[in-house]
Amino acid sequence: MRFLEAGQVDDAQVVIVGAPFEEASSYRKGSSLAPLAIRRASQSIESYSAIFRADLRDVSLGDAGDLTLSNQIEEALSQIADAVESFLRDGKRVVVLGGDHSVSIGVIAGARRVVPNLQVAVLDAHSDWRDSYNGSRYSHACTVRRIWELVEGRVWVAGTRSFVGNEDWSRYVSIEELPQKLDPSRPTYLSIDIDALDPSLCPGVGNPEPGGLRYEQVISLFKALSEFSLIGMDIVEVHPLYDPAEITAVTAAKLVQEGILAFWGK
């Protein structure tokens, strides 16, 4: 099913929205092209999930298109926060297509206005624990640190292979441990930096890192998190310009589909 075939946003229970922002990237540019690439790649996948025994066509799904964002980081994150807050106040669940990983800061900031007791699970090859990078506290290299502040420490990260050295190590766990760190009574948000997966599977990323998660491990996480109350998820850091045969975009589209069905397809 093409995500572009999704219905009207007003009537939808789950909303896809693009956040084509890449000004916080530190290495390669191009992630602003990802929302379109992921939508296009969704043409290649069937709507039915044999894993979750559910069909995307049976989900009340809408596509809000891409946000029009400033090229100034703080202003763009504020715009993202306002949009996410609006969707959540309407009782919708959100699926955000980045963009670089800084967009997740805006998403969590908006979500916290509606869901103050939110907890966050992150998949990322990099710790993203810097307090600032290249003169900005909102670089994508600072994402986990900013989220940690926003949710008062209730964030855990799996898939990480690249560290700064001064991390709060209690935040970084194996993907198998991740669900055990979460409180099943709290609303949960899932952020997936696609570089958490092995670069042999997802080469089209901004900062590739050797090693990484298998696709099956992410699906197993989805199964575990299906018992939680997910308010939203994102897929970020797909770089179409470095994505031969659209492998990364197709993987991202498939994860969006399986995530929607795992969390909201019941």
Residue pairs with C-beta under 8 A, 6 or more apart in sequence:
1 42
1 45
1 46
1 47
1 56
1 57
1 257
2 39
2 42
2 43
3 16
3 38
3 39
3 42
3 61
3 63
3 253
3 256
4 39
4 42
4 63
6 12
6 16
6 61
6 62
6 63
7 60
7 61
7 62
8 62
9 15
9 62
9 63
9 64
10 62
11 60
11 62
12 60
12 61
12 62
12 92
13 59
13 60
13 61
13 91
13 92
13 93
13 264
14 59
14 60
14 61
14 62
14 92
14 93
14 94
14 95
14 260
14 264
15 61
15 62
15 63
15 64
15 87
15 92
15 93
15 94
15 95
16 61
16 62
16 63
16 64
16 95
16 97
16 256
17 63
17 64
17 65
17 66
17 67
17 83
17 84
17 87
17 94
17 95
17 96
17 97
18 35
18 36
18 39
18 64
18 65
18 66
18 67
18 96
18 97
18 99
19 35
19 66
19 67
19 69
19 80
19 96
19 97
19 98
19 99
19 103
19 106
19 107
19 234
20 31
20 32
20 33
20 34
20 35
20 36
20 66
20 67
20 69
20 98
20 99
21 31
21 32
21 69
21 76
21 80
21 98
21 99
21 100
21 102
21 103
22 29
22 30
22 31
22 32
22 99
22 100
23 71
23 72
23 73
23 76
23 100
23 102
24 73
24 100
24 101
24 102
24 136
24 138
24 139
24 140
25 31
25 100
25 140
25 206
26 133
26 134
26 139
26 140
26 141
26 206
26 207
27 206
27 207
28 206
28 207
28 239
28 241
28 242
29 206
30 206
30 239
30 240
30 241
30 242
31 98
31 99
31 100
31 206
31 236
31 237
31 238
31 239
32 99
33 239
33 240
33 241
34 97
34 98
34 99
34 236
34 237
34 238
34 239
34 240
34 249
34 252
35 66
35 97
35 98
35 99
36 66
37 238
37 240
37 243
37 246
37 249
38 97
38 235
38 238
38 249
38 252
38 253
38 256
39 63
39 97
39 253
40 246
40 249
41 246
41 249
41 250
41 252
41 253
42 253
42 256
42 257
44 250
44 253
45 250
45 253
45 254
45 257
47 55
47 56
47 57
47 257
48 54
48 55
48 56
49 55
49 56
49 257
49 258
49 261
49 265
51 219
51 223
51 258
51 261
51 262
52 222
52 226
52 258
52 261
52 262
52 265
54 261
54 265
54 266
55 261
55 265
56 257
56 260
56 261
56 265
58 265
59 260
59 261
59 264
59 265
61 260
64 83
64 87
67 79
67 80
67 83
68 79
69 76
69 79
69 80
70 76
70 79
73 102
73 136
73 138
74 138
76 103
76 106
77 102
77 103
77 105
77 106
77 109
77 138
78 106
78 109
79 106
80 96
80 103
80 106
80 107
80 109
80 110
81 106
81 107
81 109
81 110
81 113
82 110
83 110
84 94
84 96
84 106
84 107
84 110
84 111
84 232
85 110
85 111
85 113
85 114
87 94
88 94
88 110
88 111
88 114
88 115
88 231
88 232
89 114
93 230
93 231
93 232
93 263
93 264
94 107
94 231
94 232
94 233
95 232
95 233
95 234
95 235
95 256
95 259
95 260
96 103
96 104
96 107
96 232
96 233
96 234
96 235
96 236
97 234
97 235
97 236
97 252
97 256
98 104
98 234
98 235
98 236
98 237
98 238
99 236
100 140
100 206
100 236
100 237
101 124
101 128
101 140
101 143
101 191
101 193
101 236
101 237
102 138
102 139
102 140
102 142
102 143
103 234
103 236
104 122
104 143
104 147
104 191
104 234
104 236
105 138
105 143
105 146
105 147
105 150
107 189
107 191
107 232
107 234
108 118
108 120
108 147
108 150
108 151
108 189
109 150
111 118
111 189
111 231
111 232
112 118
112 150
112 151
115 187
115 231
117 186
117 187
118 151
118 154
118 186
118 187
118 188
118 189
118 231
119 151
119 154
119 155
119 182
119 183
119 186
119 187
119 188
119 189
120 147
120 151
120 154
120 155
120 156
120 188
120 189
120 190
120 191
121 155
121 156
121 157
121 158
121 178
121 182
121 188
121 189
121 190
121 191
121 221
121 225
122 128
122 143
122 144
122 147
122 155
122 156
122 157
122 158
122 190
122 191
122 192
122 193
123 157
123 158
123 159
123 175
123 190
123 191
123 192
123 193
123 196
123 197
123 213
123 218
123 221
124 143
124 144
124 157
124 159
124 160
124 191
124 193
124 195
124 196
125 159
125 160
125 161
125 162
125 193
125 195
125 196
125 207
125 208
125 209
125 212
126 141
126 160
126 161
126 162
126 193
126 195
126 207
126 209
127 144
127 157
127 160
127 162
127 163
127 164
127 167
127 172
128 140
128 141
128 142
128 143
128 144
128 145
128 157
128 193
129 142
129 144
129 145
129 163
129 164
129 166
129 167
129 168
130 139
130 141
130 142
130 145
130 164
131 137
131 142
131 145
132 139
132 142
133 139
133 141
133 142
136 142
137 146
138 146
140 206
140 237
144 155
144 157
144 171
147 155
147 191
148 155
148 168
148 171
153 168
153 171
154 183
154 186
155 171
156 171
156 172
156 173
156 178
156 181
156 182
157 171
157 172
157 173
158 172
158 173
158 174
158 175
158 177
158 178
158 196
158 213
158 221
159 175
159 196
159 197
159 212
159 213
160 172
160 196
161 209
161 210
161 211
161 212
162 207
162 209
163 172
173 181
175 213
175 217
175 218
175 220
175 221
176 217
176 220
178 221
178 224
179 221
179 224
179 225
179 228
182 188
182 225
182 228
184 227
184 228
186 229
187 229
187 230
187 231
188 225
188 228
188 229
188 230
188 231
189 230
189 231
189 232
189 233
190 225
190 230
190 232
190 233
190 234
190 259
191 233
191 234
191 236
192 218
192 233
192 234
192 235
192 236
192 255
193 236
193 237
194 202
194 205
194 235
194 236
194 237
194 238
194 248
194 251
194 252
195 202
195 205
195 206
195 207
195 208
195 209
195 212
195 237
196 212
196 213
196 218
197 212
197 213
197 214
197 215
197 218
197 251
198 211
198 212
198 213
198 214
199 205
199 208
199 209
199 210
199 212
201 212
201 214
201 215
201 247
201 251
202 212
202 238
202 247
202 248
202 251
202 252
203 242
203 243
203 244
203 247
203 248
204 238
204 239
204 240
204 241
204 242
204 243
204 244
204 246
204 247
204 248
204 249
205 237
205 238
205 239
205 242
205 248
206 237
206 239
207 237
215 251
218 255
219 258
222 258
222 259
222 262
222 263
223 262
225 262
225 263
226 262
226 263
226 266
230 263
230 264
233 256
233 259
233 263
235 252
235 255
235 256
238 248
238 249
238 252
239 248
240 246
240 248
240 249
243 249
